[in-house]
Amino acid sequence: MEENPYLKSAILEVVDNQLKANDPQETRKTLKRLTVEGYSEDEAKKLIACVVTSEMFDILKKQKQFNLERFVKALNALPKLS
């Protein structure tokens, strides 16, 4: 599947906004944990972006509400992706 650079940029911006606002706090904690585990900051943000994308999919396609507990659980599972 071809990567959409605009969508990728927008999702990484969501990650950056979460980090700047420290909301949810688990995003920053996950970034720190992944960098300690040896991932570069860029790689860690891309992994977090996968979780953001998954949550956005559930919201848009499956008509689900944002679920902080589900989001945090997915962050905590990184680098493994569900």
PDB file of N, CA, C and O in Angstrom:
ATOM      1  N   MET A   1       0.840  -1.181   0.000  1.00  0.00           N
ATOM      2  CA  MET A   1       0.000   0.000   0.000  1.00  0.00           C
ATOM      3  C   MET A   1       0.884   1.243   0.000  1.00  0.00           C
ATOM      4  O   MET A   1       1.858   1.329   0.748  1.00  0.00           O
ATOM      5  N   GLU A   2       0.531   2.195  -0.843  1.00  0.00           N
ATOM      6  CA  GLU A   2       1.313   3.427  -0.955  1.00  0.00           C
ATOM      7  C   GLU A   2       1.058   4.334   0.249  1.00  0.00           C
ATOM      8  O   GLU A   2      -0.077   4.492   0.699  1.00  0.00           O
ATOM      9  N   GLU A   3       2.120   4.913   0.749  1.00  0.00           N
ATOM     10  CA  GLU A   3       2.035   5.810   1.902  1.00  0.00           C
ATOM     11  C   GLU A   3       1.575   7.193   1.465  1.00  0.00           C
ATOM     12  O   GLU A   3       2.047   7.727   0.461  1.00  0.00           O
ATOM     13  N   ASN A   4       0.651   7.769   2.226  1.00  0.00           N
ATOM     14  CA  ASN A   4       0.171   9.117   1.951  1.00  0.00           C
ATOM     15  C   ASN A   4       0.972  10.086   2.821  1.00  0.00           C
ATOM     16  O   ASN A   4       0.794  10.099   4.039  1.00  0.00           O
ATOM     17  N   PRO A   5       1.854  10.902   2.221  1.00  0.00           N
ATOM     18  CA  PRO A   5       2.714  11.776   3.023  1.00  0.00           C
ATOM     19  C   PRO A   5       1.943  12.839   3.802  1.00  0.00           C
ATOM     20  O   PRO A   5       2.381  13.256   4.875  1.00  0.00           O
ATOM     21  N   TYR A   6       0.813  13.276   3.281  1.00  0.00           N
ATOM     22  CA  TYR A   6       0.016  14.297   3.979  1.00  0.00           C
ATOM     23  C   TYR A   6      -0.641  13.703   5.230  1.00  0.00           C
ATOM     24  O   TYR A   6      -0.665  14.324   6.292  1.00  0.00           O
ATOM     25  N   LEU A   7      -1.171  12.492   5.076  1.00  0.00           N
ATOM     26  CA  LEU A   7      -1.794  11.822   6.212  1.00  0.00           C
ATOM     27  C   LEU A   7      -0.746  11.487   7.272  1.00  0.00           C
ATOM     28  O   LEU A   7      -0.980  11.667   8.467  1.00  0.00           O
ATOM     29  N   LYS A   8       0.403  11.003   6.826  1.00  0.00           N
ATOM     30  CA  LYS A   8       1.486  10.687   7.753  1.00  0.00           C
ATOM     31  C   LYS A   8       1.893  11.926   8.541  1.00  0.00           C
ATOM     32  O   LYS A   8       2.078  11.863   9.757  1.00  0.00           O
ATOM     33  N   SER A   9       2.031  13.036   7.855  1.00  0.00           N
ATOM     34  CA  SER A   9       2.413  14.288   8.501  1.00  0.00           C
ATOM     35  C   SER A   9       1.345  14.731   9.510  1.00  0.00           C
ATOM     36  O   SER A   9       1.676  15.186  10.605  1.00  0.00           O
ATOM     37  N   ALA A  10       0.087  14.600   9.145  1.00  0.00           N
ATOM     38  CA  ALA A  10      -1.009  15.004  10.037  1.00  0.00           C
ATOM     39  C   ALA A  10      -1.047  14.143  11.296  1.00  0.00           C
ATOM     40  O   ALA A  10      -1.277  14.650  12.394  1.00  0.00           O
ATOM     41  N   ILE A  11      -0.823  12.855  11.135  1.00  0.00           N
ATOM     42  CA  ILE A  11      -0.869  11.963  12.297  1.00  0.00           C
ATOM     43  C   ILE A  11       0.340  12.210  13.202  1.00  0.00           C
ATOM     44  O   ILE A  11       0.207  12.194  14.426  1.00  0.00           O
ATOM     45  N   LEU A  12       1.497  12.434  12.621  1.00  0.00           N
ATOM     46  CA  LEU A  12       2.666  12.761  13.440  1.00  0.00           C
ATOM     47  C   LEU A  12       2.476  14.105  14.147  1.00  0.00           C
ATOM     48  O   LEU A  12       3.006  14.317  15.237  1.00  0.00           O
ATOM     49  N   GLU A  13       1.725  15.003  13.528  1.00  0.00           N
ATOM     50  CA  GLU A  13       1.409  16.274  14.179  1.00  0.00           C
ATOM     51  C   GLU A  13       0.516  16.046  15.401  1.00  0.00           C
ATOM     52  O   GLU A  13       0.662  16.727  16.415  1.00  0.00           O
ATOM     53  N   VAL A  14      -0.403  15.092  15.301  1.00  0.00           N
ATOM     54  CA  VAL A  14      -1.241  14.727  16.454  1.00  0.00           C
ATOM     55  C   VAL A  14      -0.349  14.249  17.598  1.00  0.00           C
ATOM     56  O   VAL A  14      -0.536  14.643  18.749  1.00  0.00           O
ATOM     57  N   VAL A  15       0.618  13.400  17.273  1.00  0.00           N
ATOM     58  CA  VAL A  15       1.551  12.902  18.298  1.00  0.00           C
ATOM     59  C   VAL A  15       2.314  14.074  18.910  1.00  0.00           C
ATOM     60  O   VAL A  15       2.421  14.167  20.133  1.00  0.00           O
ATOM     61  N   ASP A  16       2.839  14.960  18.084  1.00  0.00           N
ATOM     62  CA  ASP A  16       3.572  16.129  18.595  1.00  0.00           C
ATOM     63  C   ASP A  16       2.683  17.007  19.476  1.00  0.00           C
ATOM     64  O   ASP A  16       3.128  17.513  20.506  1.00  0.00           O
ATOM     65  N   ASN A  17       1.430  17.184  19.068  1.00  0.00           N
ATOM     66  CA  ASN A  17       0.506  17.985  19.878  1.00  0.00           C
ATOM     67  C   ASN A  17       0.229  17.326  21.226  1.00  0.00           C
ATOM     68  O   ASN A  17       0.143  18.010  22.245  1.00  0.00           O
ATOM     69  N   GLN A  18       0.091  16.011  21.236  1.00  0.00           N
ATOM     70  CA  GLN A  18      -0.099  15.301  22.498  1.00  0.00           C
ATOM     71  C   GLN A  18       1.115  15.486  23.396  1.00  0.00           C
ATOM     72  O   GLN A  18       0.979  15.670  24.605  1.00  0.00           O
ATOM     73  N   LEU A  19       2.295  15.438  22.805  1.00  0.00           N
ATOM     74  CA  LEU A  19       3.522  15.602  23.582  1.00  0.00           C
ATOM     75  C   LEU A  19       3.633  17.023  24.128  1.00  0.00           C
ATOM     76  O   LEU A  19       3.993  17.215  25.290  1.00  0.00           O
ATOM     77  N   LYS A  20       3.326  18.016  23.299  1.00  0.00           N
ATOM     78  CA  LYS A  20       3.412  19.409  23.739  1.00  0.00           C
ATOM     79  C   LYS A  20       2.426  19.708  24.859  1.00  0.00           C
ATOM     80  O   LYS A  20       2.753  20.412  25.815  1.00  0.00           O
ATOM     81  N   ALA A  21       1.217  19.169  24.733  1.00  0.00           N
ATOM     82  CA  ALA A  21       0.174  19.416  25.726  1.00  0.00           C
ATOM     83  C   ALA A  21       0.289  18.476  26.929  1.00  0.00           C
ATOM     84  O   ALA A  21      -0.361  18.673  27.956  1.00  0.00           O
ATOM     85  N   ASN A  22       1.134  17.449  26.775  1.00  0.00           N
ATOM     86  CA  ASN A  22       1.251  16.391  27.786  1.00  0.00           C
ATOM     87  C   ASN A  22      -0.130  15.802  28.089  1.00  0.00           C
ATOM     88  O   ASN A  22      -0.480  15.540  29.240  1.00  0.00           O
ATOM     89  N   ASP A  23      -0.899  15.603  27.016  1.00  0.00           N
ATOM     90  CA  ASP A  23      -2.257  15.074  27.137  1.00  0.00           C
ATOM     91  C   ASP A  23      -2.540  14.157  25.964  1.00  0.00           C
ATOM     92  O   ASP A  23      -2.627  14.615  24.825  1.00  0.00           O
ATOM     93  N   PRO A  24      -2.684  12.888  26.224  1.00  0.00           N
ATOM     94  CA  PRO A  24      -2.573  12.234  27.517  1.00  0.00           C
ATOM     95  C   PRO A  24      -1.110  12.075  27.933  1.00  0.00           C
ATOM     96  O   PRO A  24      -0.213  11.986  27.095  1.00  0.00           O
ATOM     97  N   GLN A  25      -0.902  12.044  29.217  1.00  0.00           N
ATOM     98  CA  GLN A  25       0.463  11.941  29.761  1.00  0.00           C
ATOM     99  C   GLN A  25       1.160  10.665  29.311  1.00  0.00           C
ATOM    100  O   GLN A  25       2.387  10.624  29.217  1.00  0.00           O
ATOM    101  N   GLU A  26       0.383   9.629  29.033  1.00  0.00           N
ATOM    102  CA  GLU A  26       0.954   8.340  28.635  1.00  0.00           C
ATOM    103  C   GLU A  26       1.709   8.421  27.313  1.00  0.00           C
ATOM    104  O   GLU A  26       2.595   7.606  27.058  1.00  0.00           O
ATOM    105  N   THR A  27       1.372   9.390  26.473  1.00  0.00           N
ATOM    106  CA  THR A  27       2.101   9.537  25.208  1.00  0.00           C
ATOM    107  C   THR A  27       3.557   9.895  25.484  1.00  0.00           C
ATOM    108  O   THR A  27       4.468   9.307  24.901  1.00  0.00           O
ATOM    109  N   ARG A  28       3.772  10.861  26.375  1.00  0.00           N
ATOM    110  CA  ARG A  28       5.138  11.262  26.732  1.00  0.00           C
ATOM    111  C   ARG A  28       5.867  10.110  27.439  1.00  0.00           C
ATOM    112  O   ARG A  28       7.038   9.848  27.164  1.00  0.00           O
ATOM    113  N   LYS A  29       5.169   9.433  28.342  1.00  0.00           N
ATOM    114  CA  LYS A  29       5.773   8.300  29.052  1.00  0.00           C
ATOM    115  C   LYS A  29       6.182   7.207  28.071  1.00  0.00           C
ATOM    116  O   LYS A  29       7.237   6.591  28.221  1.00  0.00           O
ATOM    117  N   THR A  30       5.348   6.973  27.078  1.00  0.00           N
ATOM    118  CA  THR A  30       5.650   5.942  26.079  1.00  0.00           C
ATOM    119  C   THR A  30       6.848   6.352  25.232  1.00  0.00           C
ATOM    120  O   THR A  30       7.713   5.526  24.942  1.00  0.00           O
ATOM    121  N   LEU A  31       6.905   7.613  24.836  1.00  0.00           N
ATOM    122  CA  LEU A  31       8.053   8.103  24.068  1.00  0.00           C
ATOM    123  C   LEU A  31       9.342   7.898  24.857  1.00  0.00           C
ATOM    124  O   LEU A  31      10.341   7.420  24.319  1.00  0.00           O
ATOM    125  N   LYS A  32       9.310   8.264  26.130  1.00  0.00           N
ATOM    126  CA  LYS A  32      10.491   8.095  26.984  1.00  0.00           C
ATOM    127  C   LYS A  32      10.885   6.623  27.095  1.00  0.00           C
ATOM    128  O   LYS A  32      12.055   6.268  26.955  1.00  0.00           O
ATOM    129  N   ARG A  33       9.897   5.781  27.347  1.00  0.00           N
ATOM    130  CA  ARG A  33      10.160   4.346  27.511  1.00  0.00           C
ATOM    131  C   ARG A  33      10.769   3.759  26.247  1.00  0.00           C
ATOM    132  O   ARG A  33      11.738   3.003  26.316  1.00  0.00           O
ATOM    133  N   LEU A  34      10.210   4.100  25.101  1.00  0.00           N
ATOM    134  CA  LEU A  34      10.710   3.544  23.844  1.00  0.00           C
ATOM    135  C   LEU A  34      12.121   4.029  23.537  1.00  0.00           C
ATOM    136  O   LEU A  34      12.932   3.264  23.015  1.00  0.00           O
ATOM    137  N   THR A  35      12.429   5.282  23.850  1.00  0.00           N
ATOM    138  CA  THR A  35      13.796   5.767  23.595  1.00  0.00           C
ATOM    139  C   THR A  35      14.786   5.102  24.542  1.00  0.00           C
ATOM    140  O   THR A  35      15.919   4.819  24.151  1.00  0.00           O
ATOM    141  N   VAL A  36      14.376   4.851  25.773  1.00  0.00           N
ATOM    142  CA  VAL A  36      15.246   4.119  26.709  1.00  0.00           C
ATOM    143  C   VAL A  36      15.487   2.693  26.201  1.00  0.00           C
ATOM    144  O   VAL A  36      16.565   2.129  26.392  1.00  0.00           O
ATOM    145  N   GLU A  37      14.467   2.122  25.552  1.00  0.00           N
ATOM    146  CA  GLU A  37      14.590   0.766  25.009  1.00  0.00           C
ATOM    147  C   GLU A  37      15.424   0.718  23.729  1.00  0.00           C
ATOM    148  O   GLU A  37      15.661  -0.359  23.182  1.00  0.00           O
ATOM    149  N   GLY A  38      15.874   1.897  23.246  1.00  0.00           N
ATOM    150  CA  GLY A  38      16.780   1.911  22.104  1.00  0.00           C
ATOM    151  C   GLY A  38      16.202   2.440  20.809  1.00  0.00           C
ATOM    152  O   GLY A  38      16.912   2.502  19.805  1.00  0.00           O
ATOM    153  N   TYR A  39      14.950   2.818  20.800  1.00  0.00           N
ATOM    154  CA  TYR A  39      14.357   3.397  19.598  1.00  0.00           C
ATOM    155  C   TYR A  39      14.754   4.867  19.507  1.00  0.00           C
ATOM    156  O   TYR A  39      14.875   5.555  20.521  1.00  0.00           O
ATOM    157  N   SER A  40      14.954   5.332  18.288  1.00  0.00           N
ATOM    158  CA  SER A  40      15.205   6.765  18.118  1.00  0.00           C
ATOM    159  C   SER A  40      13.898   7.496  18.416  1.00  0.00           C
ATOM    160  O   SER A  40      12.829   6.886  18.427  1.00  0.00           O
ATOM    161  N   GLU A  41      13.987   8.793  18.654  1.00  0.00           N
ATOM    162  CA  GLU A  41      12.774   9.565  18.922  1.00  0.00           C
ATOM    163  C   GLU A  41      11.826   9.494  17.718  1.00  0.00           C
ATOM    164  O   GLU A  41      10.610   9.395  17.888  1.00  0.00           O
ATOM    165  N   ASP A  42      12.379   9.546  16.517  1.00  0.00           N
ATOM    166  CA  ASP A  42      11.568   9.468  15.303  1.00  0.00           C
ATOM    167  C   ASP A  42      10.852   8.119  15.203  1.00  0.00           C
ATOM    168  O   ASP A  42       9.663   8.059  14.891  1.00  0.00           O
ATOM    169  N   GLU A  43      11.587   7.042  15.470  1.00  0.00           N
ATOM    170  CA  GLU A  43      10.979   5.705  15.434  1.00  0.00           C
ATOM    171  C   GLU A  43       9.888   5.576  16.491  1.00  0.00           C
ATOM    172  O   GLU A  43       8.822   5.019  16.227  1.00  0.00           O
ATOM    173  N   ALA A  44      10.154   6.087  17.677  1.00  0.00           N
ATOM    174  CA  ALA A  44       9.178   6.010  18.765  1.00  0.00           C
ATOM    175  C   ALA A  44       7.908   6.781  18.414  1.00  0.00           C
ATOM    176  O   ALA A  44       6.799   6.317  18.679  1.00  0.00           O
ATOM    177  N   LYS A  45       8.075   7.952  17.820  1.00  0.00           N
ATOM    178  CA  LYS A  45       6.904   8.737  17.421  1.00  0.00           C
ATOM    179  C   LYS A  45       6.097   8.007  16.350  1.00  0.00           C
ATOM    180  O   LYS A  45       4.868   8.062  16.352  1.00  0.00           O
ATOM    181  N   LYS A  46       6.783   7.328  15.443  1.00  0.00           N
ATOM    182  CA  LYS A  46       6.077   6.569  14.407  1.00  0.00           C
ATOM    183  C   LYS A  46       5.294   5.408  15.012  1.00  0.00           C
ATOM    184  O   LYS A  46       4.190   5.099  14.562  1.00  0.00           O
ATOM    185  N   LEU A  47       5.862   4.768  16.028  1.00  0.00           N
ATOM    186  CA  LEU A  47       5.132   3.701  16.714  1.00  0.00           C
ATOM    187  C   LEU A  47       3.900   4.265  17.426  1.00  0.00           C
ATOM    188  O   LEU A  47       2.820   3.676  17.362  1.00  0.00           O
ATOM    189  N   ILE A  48       4.059   5.383  18.091  1.00  0.00           N
ATOM    190  CA  ILE A  48       2.930   6.030  18.757  1.00  0.00           C
ATOM    191  C   ILE A  48       1.889   6.437  17.724  1.00  0.00           C
ATOM    192  O   ILE A  48       0.689   6.329  17.975  1.00  0.00           O
ATOM    193  N   ALA A  49       2.337   6.900  16.572  1.00  0.00           N
ATOM    194  CA  ALA A  49       1.424   7.289  15.494  1.00  0.00           C
ATOM    195  C   ALA A  49       0.580   6.095  15.025  1.00  0.00           C
ATOM    196  O   ALA A  49      -0.564   6.271  14.606  1.00  0.00           O
ATOM    197  N   CYS A  50       1.135   4.905  15.095  1.00  0.00           N
ATOM    198  CA  CYS A  50       0.362   3.707  14.744  1.00  0.00           C
ATOM    199  C   CYS A  50      -0.815   3.536  15.692  1.00  0.00           C
ATOM    200  O   CYS A  50      -1.908   3.159  15.270  1.00  0.00           O
ATOM    201  N   VAL A  51      -0.594   3.813  16.963  1.00  0.00           N
ATOM    202  CA  VAL A  51      -1.665   3.714  17.954  1.00  0.00           C
ATOM    203  C   VAL A  51      -2.709   4.806  17.692  1.00  0.00           C
ATOM    204  O   VAL A  51      -3.911   4.548  17.761  1.00  0.00           O
ATOM    205  N   VAL A  52      -2.250   6.012  17.393  1.00  0.00           N
ATOM    206  CA  VAL A  52      -3.180   7.105  17.076  1.00  0.00           C
ATOM    207  C   VAL A  52      -4.024   6.720  15.862  1.00  0.00           C
ATOM    208  O   VAL A  52      -5.238   6.923  15.859  1.00  0.00           O
ATOM    209  N   THR A  53      -3.388   6.168  14.837  1.00  0.00           N
ATOM    210  CA  THR A  53      -4.093   5.764  13.625  1.00  0.00           C
ATOM    211  C   THR A  53      -5.141   4.702  13.923  1.00  0.00           C
ATOM    212  O   THR A  53      -6.261   4.767  13.415  1.00  0.00           O
ATOM    213  N   SER A  54      -4.782   3.738  14.736  1.00  0.00           N
ATOM    214  CA  SER A  54      -5.717   2.678  15.110  1.00  0.00           C
ATOM    215  C   SER A  54      -6.927   3.251  15.841  1.00  0.00           C
ATOM    216  O   SER A  54      -8.065   2.863  15.576  1.00  0.00           O
ATOM    217  N   GLU A  55      -6.673   4.169  16.757  1.00  0.00           N
ATOM    218  CA  GLU A  55      -7.768   4.791  17.511  1.00  0.00           C
ATOM    219  C   GLU A  55      -8.640   5.618  16.570  1.00  0.00           C
ATOM    220  O   GLU A  55      -9.866   5.596  16.684  1.00  0.00           O
ATOM    221  N   MET A  56      -8.027   6.337  15.652  1.00  0.00           N
ATOM    222  CA  MET A  56      -8.794   7.130  14.684  1.00  0.00           C
ATOM    223  C   MET A  56      -9.654   6.220  13.807  1.00  0.00           C
ATOM    224  O   MET A  56     -10.793   6.561  13.485  1.00  0.00           O
ATOM    225  N   PHE A  57      -9.119   5.083  13.427  1.00  0.00           N
ATOM    226  CA  PHE A  57      -9.883   4.124  12.626  1.00  0.00           C
ATOM    227  C   PHE A  57     -11.130   3.677  13.380  1.00  0.00           C
ATOM    228  O   PHE A  57     -12.226   3.639  12.821  1.00  0.00           O
ATOM    229  N   ASP A  58     -10.948   3.338  14.656  1.00  0.00           N
ATOM    230  CA  ASP A  58     -12.098   2.903  15.457  1.00  0.00           C
ATOM    231  C   ASP A  58     -13.150   4.004  15.563  1.00  0.00           C
ATOM    232  O   ASP A  58     -14.351   3.736  15.507  1.00  0.00           O
ATOM    233  N   ILE A  59     -12.695   5.222  15.714  1.00  0.00           N
ATOM    234  CA  ILE A  59     -13.619   6.353  15.834  1.00  0.00           C
ATOM    235  C   ILE A  59     -14.375   6.582  14.523  1.00  0.00           C
ATOM    236  O   ILE A  59     -15.596   6.737  14.526  1.00  0.00           O
ATOM    237  N   LEU A  60     -13.654   6.601  13.418  1.00  0.00           N
ATOM    238  CA  LEU A  60     -14.264   6.954  12.140  1.00  0.00           C
ATOM    239  C   LEU A  60     -15.000   5.797  11.468  1.00  0.00           C
ATOM    240  O   LEU A  60     -16.124   5.965  10.993  1.00  0.00           O
ATOM    241  N   LYS A  61     -14.383   4.654  11.429  1.00  0.00           N
ATOM    242  CA  LYS A  61     -14.945   3.532  10.671  1.00  0.00           C
ATOM    243  C   LYS A  61     -15.919   2.707  11.492  1.00  0.00           C
ATOM    244  O   LYS A  61     -16.956   2.271  10.990  1.00  0.00           O
ATOM    245  N   LYS A  62     -15.584   2.496  12.747  1.00  0.00           N
ATOM    246  CA  LYS A  62     -16.417   1.640  13.590  1.00  0.00           C
ATOM    247  C   LYS A  62     -17.398   2.430  14.449  1.00  0.00           C
ATOM    248  O   LYS A  62     -18.148   1.865  15.244  1.00  0.00           O
ATOM    249  N   GLN A  63     -17.374   3.772  14.268  1.00  0.00           N
ATOM    250  CA  GLN A  63     -18.301   4.650  14.991  1.00  0.00           C
ATOM    251  C   GLN A  63     -18.181   4.502  16.512  1.00  0.00           C
ATOM    252  O   GLN A  63     -19.182   4.522  17.228  1.00  0.00           O
ATOM    253  N   LYS A  64     -16.955   4.354  16.990  1.00  0.00           N
ATOM    254  CA  LYS A  64     -16.710   4.235  18.429  1.00  0.00           C
ATOM    255  C   LYS A  64     -16.272   5.579  18.984  1.00  0.00           C
ATOM    256  O   LYS A  64     -15.731   6.412  18.257  1.00  0.00           O
ATOM    257  N   GLN A  65     -16.505   5.786  20.259  1.00  0.00           N
ATOM    258  CA  GLN A  65     -16.027   6.966  20.964  1.00  0.00           C
ATOM    259  C   GLN A  65     -14.537   6.783  21.258  1.00  0.00           C
ATOM    260  O   GLN A  65     -14.048   5.657  21.351  1.00  0.00           O
ATOM    261  N   PHE A  66     -13.816   7.910  21.405  1.00  0.00           N
ATOM    262  CA  PHE A  66     -12.431   7.812  21.858  1.00  0.00           C
ATOM    263  C   PHE A  66     -12.431   7.128  23.204  1.00  0.00           C
ATOM    264  O   PHE A  66     -13.236   7.452  24.077  1.00  0.00           O
ATOM    265  N   ASN A  67     -11.528   6.185  23.371  1.00  0.00           N
ATOM    266  CA  ASN A  67     -11.462   5.415  24.599  1.00  0.00           C
ATOM    267  C   ASN A  67     -10.038   5.528  25.142  1.00  0.00           C
ATOM    268  O   ASN A  67      -9.116   4.886  24.639  1.00  0.00           O
ATOM    269  N   LEU A  68      -9.875   6.347  26.165  1.00  0.00           N
ATOM    270  CA  LEU A  68      -8.546   6.572  26.732  1.00  0.00           C
ATOM    271  C   LEU A  68      -7.942   5.281  27.245  1.00  0.00           C
ATOM    272  O   LEU A  68      -6.747   5.050  27.066  1.00  0.00           O
ATOM    273  N   GLU A  69      -8.732   4.442  27.873  1.00  0.00           N
ATOM    274  CA  GLU A  69      -8.212   3.178  28.413  1.00  0.00           C
ATOM    275  C   GLU A  69      -7.677   2.290  27.292  1.00  0.00           C
ATOM    276  O   GLU A  69      -6.605   1.701  27.431  1.00  0.00           O
ATOM    277  N   ARG A  70      -8.405   2.189  26.191  1.00  0.00           N
ATOM    278  CA  ARG A  70      -7.962   1.382  25.049  1.00  0.00           C
ATOM    279  C   ARG A  70      -6.693   1.981  24.441  1.00  0.00           C
ATOM    280  O   ARG A  70      -5.769   1.255  24.073  1.00  0.00           O
ATOM    281  N   PHE A  71      -6.656   3.319  24.340  1.00  0.00           N
ATOM    282  CA  PHE A  71      -5.508   4.025  23.787  1.00  0.00           C
ATOM    283  C   PHE A  71      -4.261   3.778  24.633  1.00  0.00           C
ATOM    284  O   PHE A  71      -3.198   3.467  24.096  1.00  0.00           O
ATOM    285  N   VAL A  72      -4.386   3.917  25.947  1.00  0.00           N
ATOM    286  CA  VAL A  72      -3.258   3.725  26.860  1.00  0.00           C
ATOM    287  C   VAL A  72      -2.794   2.268  26.829  1.00  0.00           C
ATOM    288  O   VAL A  72      -1.594   1.996  26.864  1.00  0.00           O
ATOM    289  N   LYS A  73      -3.726   1.349  26.765  1.00  0.00           N
ATOM    290  CA  LYS A  73      -3.375  -0.074  26.693  1.00  0.00           C
ATOM    291  C   LYS A  73      -2.538  -0.352  25.439  1.00  0.00           C
ATOM    292  O   LYS A  73      -1.568  -1.109  25.487  1.00  0.00           O
ATOM    293  N   ALA A  74      -2.920   0.263  24.325  1.00  0.00           N
ATOM    294  CA  ALA A  74      -2.166   0.079  23.084  1.00  0.00           C
ATOM    295  C   ALA A  74      -0.787   0.727  23.176  1.00  0.00           C
ATOM    296  O   ALA A  74       0.193   0.172  22.679  1.00  0.00           O
ATOM    297  N   LEU A  75      -0.706   1.898  23.807  1.00  0.00           N
ATOM    298  CA  LEU A  75       0.606   2.537  24.006  1.00  0.00           C
ATOM    299  C   LEU A  75       1.505   1.650  24.855  1.00  0.00           C
ATOM    300  O   LEU A  75       2.685   1.476  24.553  1.00  0.00           O
ATOM    301  N   ASN A  76       0.941   1.094  25.914  1.00  0.00           N
ATOM    302  CA  ASN A  76       1.727   0.246  26.816  1.00  0.00           C
ATOM    303  C   ASN A  76       2.212  -1.028  26.154  1.00  0.00           C
ATOM    304  O   ASN A  76       3.202  -1.616  26.590  1.00  0.00           O
ATOM    305  N   ALA A  77       1.525  -1.464  25.104  1.00  0.00           N
ATOM    306  CA  ALA A  77       1.906  -2.686  24.399  1.00  0.00           C
ATOM    307  C   ALA A  77       3.044  -2.452  23.397  1.00  0.00           C
ATOM    308  O   ALA A  77       3.669  -3.405  22.931  1.00  0.00           O
ATOM    309  N   LEU A  78       3.310  -1.177  23.068  1.00  0.00           N
ATOM    310  CA  LEU A  78       4.376  -0.884  22.102  1.00  0.00           C
ATOM    311  C   LEU A  78       5.720  -1.373  22.626  1.00  0.00           C
ATOM    312  O   LEU A  78       5.962  -1.277  23.829  1.00  0.00           O
ATOM    313  N   PRO A  79       6.589  -1.884  21.794  1.00  0.00           N
ATOM    314  CA  PRO A  79       6.611  -1.770  20.350  1.00  0.00           C
ATOM    315  C   PRO A  79       5.759  -2.796  19.621  1.00  0.00           C
ATOM    316  O   PRO A  79       5.665  -2.752  18.394  1.00  0.00           O
ATOM    317  N   LYS A  80       5.136  -3.721  20.347  1.00  0.00           N
ATOM    318  CA  LYS A  80       4.253  -4.684  19.689  1.00  0.00           C
ATOM    319  C   LYS A  80       3.002  -3.970  19.227  1.00  0.00           C
ATOM    320  O   LYS A  80       2.386  -3.224  19.988  1.00  0.00           O
ATOM    321  N   LEU A  81       2.625  -4.198  17.979  1.00  0.00           N
ATOM    322  CA  LEU A  81       1.414  -3.597  17.428  1.00  0.00           C
ATOM    323  C   LEU A  81       0.319  -4.639  17.366  1.00  0.00           C
ATOM    324  O   LEU A  81       0.554  -5.788  16.993  1.00  0.00           O
ATOM    325  N   SER A  82      -0.877  -4.228  17.735  1.00  0.00           N
ATOM    326  CA  SER A  82      -1.991  -5.190  17.687  1.00  0.00           C
ATOM    327  C   SER A  82      -2.549  -5.307  16.284  1.00  0.00           C
ATOM    328  O   SER A  82      -3.488  -6.068  16.055  1.00  0.00           O
TER     329      SER A  82
END
